[in-house]
Amino acid sequence: MLEYRTQGFNGYAVKYSPFFDSRIAVASAANFGLVGNGRLYTLGLTPKGIVAEKWFDTQDSLFDLAWSETHENQVLAATGDGSIKLFDISLNDFPVQSWQEHNREVFAVHWNLVEKSTFCSSSWDGTIKVWSPTRPTSLLTLPTHSCTYSAAFSPHSPSVLSSVSSDSHLRLFDLRTPSSASNHLTLSIPIHSPQQKVPPNATGPASASASGLGLGLGGQGGGPFPPAEALTHDWNKYRSTILAVAGVDRLIRTFDIRAPAQGPLAILAGHEYAVRRVAWSPHLADTLLSASYDMTCRVWGDGFNAGKGDMAGSGEGRELGRMGRHTEFVIGVDWCLFGSEGWAASVGWDERLCVWDVREVMGTGVMA
């Protein structure tokens, strides 16, 4: 495992470059993001370890980042002052573009992976905005009316984007539909729907707390989950209708948007505190990573391969292993798109970036 110290700055997000397997960007904040500056790192993986290629300091905290899909040297950063900044790592000191329309902290930015000419942002001000890097103002504003922690374009369609919010809903927007009164909203799934039960294979504090709330275990009469803030979600890279959602209640849920009324396909329990990031594998259709306040990154299988089709695997998911090298909250995690299947990077409030092989965790169960 490789490590890099982000001295004086606590990590919030990490992303591998879509162009180079040896380049990583990290968004970070001083003083845990409560007050103070931010710093965007671009780091290189070399035979001598991880080296800093460049960094940019900002006046406010950085909470997320996204690499441009059209320019190998450009990176978006989401800031605590409500602005979005585009940096070019071939230049020095200042962003090449900045947008200021959100009224609160911007907590997520995501580049359109299909069309590649647009990106989206979400904010605590209860809106999602769609942008073009060539335009000074946003192209579109989508209201969610609640603090929106995560927004992303579908990797399978240039016109579909999704979000999760503090009101415990997964929303889907289709920009091809008329805006009308719904503002392109085509689906709103309550993450904590009344029919959900703790799965029979649920283990750890999440299942224990559910039992303490009278929800039951193993089909013993289960009941509804109390709503909790949803903090993160991600689209499956191979199954175009599957998303994973997680948040404050410590559970990871997978949903099929073709059957929103049936509830989650799988509920993955095991984290001891809130889950801050989930990321589906770019290599395997049934594998995802998570990062949590319990100071671990965990690898999960959602049970897809155990079933006979996309709708199979309900409740069959399980934890495949964990990485416990971090000594503070783990906030960001990402997969490498290139090379051997299984390399990942994670960042946390311990001022550390860790680059590690997920296959070692899956083989032994724990990397401590």
N, C-alpha and C positions, 0 to 999 in steps of 0.2 A: 504494500500500500504506500502511496505517495502522499505527502502533506505539504501544505503551504500556509504560513501564518499571515493573516490579514491584520497586522498589528494595529490596535486601536480602533478597529472597525469590526462590527458584528455582521456576519453574513446573513443575507436575506434570500438570495436567489443565485442559482448557478446554471449556466447553459453551455453545452458544447457547441462549437461552431458547426454549421451545416456544410462548410466548405473544407475544413481542415480537421483531421482527427487529433491533432496535437495542440489545438487552441481552445481555451476555456475562458468564459467571462463570468465575473462575480459582481453582483450588486450588494452593497454593504452600507451600514449606517453606524455612526458613532453613538455611544451611550444607548445602545439597544434600540435605536430608532425613536427614542422619546424626545430628544432635542439634540441639535447639532448637525454637523456636516454629513454628507454621504461620499462614497468613493466607488467608482466603477473600475474594476481591474480587468485587464486582459492578460492572460497567463499562458505560457508555453510549456508543453511537456517535452523535456529533453532527456538525453541519456544521463545527465547530471542532476535530474530532478525537475521540480517545477520552478520556473523563473518568471518574474514579472516583465512583460514586454512593455506595458504602458499602464498608467492609471490616470483617471480624471477625477478631480475633487468637485463636489457640488455644494451649494449652500444649504441644502436640506437633505434628509435621509433618502436613500434609494431602496425601494421595496421590491422591484422586479425588473427584468430585462428581457429583451428578445433580439436575436441576431436578425439582420436584414436577410431576406431570401433572394435579393437581387444584387447586393453589393457585399463582397466578402469582408470588407473592412468596416462596415457600419453596424452599430449596436444601438437599440432603443433602451432608454432607462425611464422607469416610473418613479416619480419623486413625491416627497411628502408635502410639497407646497402646491400640489395640484397640476404641475406641469409635466410634460413629456419631452425628453431631450434625445436628440439623435447625434451620436458621436461617430466620428471617423477616426479610427486608430492610426491612420497614416498621417494625421495632423495633430497639432499640439493644443493643449490647454482648454479649448472651448468647444461646445457643441456646434455642429454645422446647421442645426435647425432646432427650434424649440416651439412647443405649442402650449398655450395656457387657456384652457376653457373649463376644466373641472374646478369645482368650488371646494373640494376637499382632497385628501390624500388619494393619489392614484396607486392602486394596489396591484394591478395586473396590466401587462401589455402582451399582445400576441400577434405575430405576423401571419397573414393569410398564406398557408402552405400550398394552396392550389393556384390561385390567381397571381399571387406574389406582389401585386401592386398596391395592396391595402394592408392595414393593420388595425387592431381594435385595442381599446383601453377600457378599464372599469375602475370605478372610484367609490369612495365612501359617500359621495354625494347622491348615490342612487341612480346613476346613469352609466350606460355603455356608449362609447363614441367610436365611430369608424372613421379612419383617416387615410389620406394618401400622403406619402412623403414629399410629393411635389406640390401640395396645396397648403396654404397658410392657415386654413380653417378646416374644421371637421366636415366630413361628407354627410354624416348622419348621427343623430342622437336617439338612443333607445332607452326609455325610462324603465327602471325596475322598482322604483319607490322604496328601496331598502339598500342598506350598505352592501355593495357588490364586491366580494373579495376576489373573484376569479371569473374571467371571460376568455373564450377561445373560439377561433374559427374551426370548423370541422376539417380534418385532413382529407376528407372525401368529397367535399363540395365547397366551391368558392363563395356560395351565398348563404350558407347556414352557419350560425354561431350560437354559442351556448353560454350560460352563466350560472353561478350559484351565489346565494346571498344570505344575509343574516336572518331573513324570514323563513329559512329552511325550505327553499324551493329551487328546483332545477328548471331553468327556462331555456327554450329554444326559439330562435328567431330565424325566419327565412326572408332574406332581403328581396326575393323575387315576388313575394306577395304584396298586394296593395297595403299601404301603410294604414289607412282608415283609422278607426278608433283603437285598434289593437297594436299599432306601432310595430307591425311585422311579427308580433308574438304569435307563434303557432302552437306552442305546447308549454304547459306549466305543471311540473310534477312535484307534488308534496313529498319531500324526502322522508319525512317521518309520518307516513300514512298510517291510519288506524289498523290496517290489516297486518302490519308487520309484526313478526315475532322473532325473538332471539333464536338463531339456528341451533339445532342439536349439537353441532360441533363447536359452538362458541366457547371460548375459554378466556381466562384472565379477568382483570378488573371490570372490563366492559360488560361481560355477562353477569358478573357478581352484582354490579350496580343495577343492572336491569332486573335481576331477581329481587333485589331489595326494593325496587319500585313496584313489585307485584306483577311483573310482566311474564314471569314463568320461564322455564327452560325445557327444551326437549319436547315441545308440544304439550306441555302441562298447562294448557289454558291460556298461554300468552296474551299480550294485550298491546296497546299502542305505545310507541316511544314518545316521550315528551319532545316537542320541537327544540332544536338546538341550532346554532349558527353553522352554516356550511362554509368552509374555508377554502376548499380546493376541489377541482374536478379535472378529468382528462378524457379525451376520446381514445378508444381503442384504435390502433393503427391498421388492423386487418379486418375487423368486424365493424362495418360502417354504422351500425345502430346501437353500439354498446358504449356506455360511459361509466366511469368510476367517480364516485362522489364521497367526500369525507369532511370531517370537521370536529366540532367541539365535543361531540358525544363519543369520540374515540373509535367509532365504527367506520369501516369502508363498505360502501354499497355499490353494486353494479346494477345498472338499469338498461333495459332494452326499450328504446323510444318507440318501437312498433307496438308495444303492449304496456303503455304507461300505467294502466289501471291495475296490473297484476302485482305491482310493487317490485322490490329488488330481486334480481336473479340470484344474487349471493350477498351475504352479510359477513364481512371478514372482521372478526374480533380478536383482540390481543394487545393493542396499544394501551398503555396505562394513562396517557394524557392525550390532549387534542392532537389530531393529525393535521399538519400544516401543508403537506404537498403529496400528491399522488402522481405517478407517471407510468403509463403503460409502456411495455418494452417495444422497441422498434424491430425486434427480431422474433419475438414469440407472441402468439396471439392470446395466450392465457396467462401471461405473467406481468405483474406490475410491482413497482417500488413505492414505498411510502416513507415520509419523514415526519417525526413527531416531537412534541415537547417532552416525551419520555426519554429523550437523548439517544434514540435508536432509529436506524433505517431498517425496514423490514421488506422482505421479498415474499410475494403472495402468488399463489395459483388460484384462479377463479373457478376451476372445475370444468372449463369448457371442453378440454380434451377427453374428460371422463364421460361426457354426454355424447349424443348423436347429432347434434346440430346447434345452431346459434341460440336456440331458446333453452337448451339443456344446461345443466350445471347449477340449478337453483339450490343454494345452501351447501354446495359441494366444495367451496373454496377452503383453502388452508394456508397457513404460514409455512414457507419453505426455508426460511432462515432469517438471520438478523445481523446487522453490523452495529456494534456498541462502542466504537472508539471515541465518539464525541463525548464531551464532558459538560455540555450545556444543551439547551433546546436546539434541535435540528430543524431548520426552516426550509432549506432548499435541497432538491435532489434532481439529477438528470442522467439520462442514458447517453452513452457514446453511440453515434450512428454507424461508425466505421469499424473495421478490423474484426478482431475476435468478438463473438457475441458475449456481452455481459459486463463490459466496463462501465462504471458509473462514477459520478462525482456528487459530493454532498457538502453543504456548508451549514454552519450554525452559529449560535451566539458565543461559542468558545473561541471565536476569531480564527477558525481553522477551515481550510478546504481539504477534504480527503478524497483521493482518487483510488478506487478499489475495484476488485474483480468480484462481481456478484456470484459467479460460479463457485468461488471458494466458500462463500456463505451458504449457498444451496447445498454444497457437498458436505459441510461439517455442521450446519445448523446455526452456528454462532461465530462471529468474528469479534472478539473482545480485546 
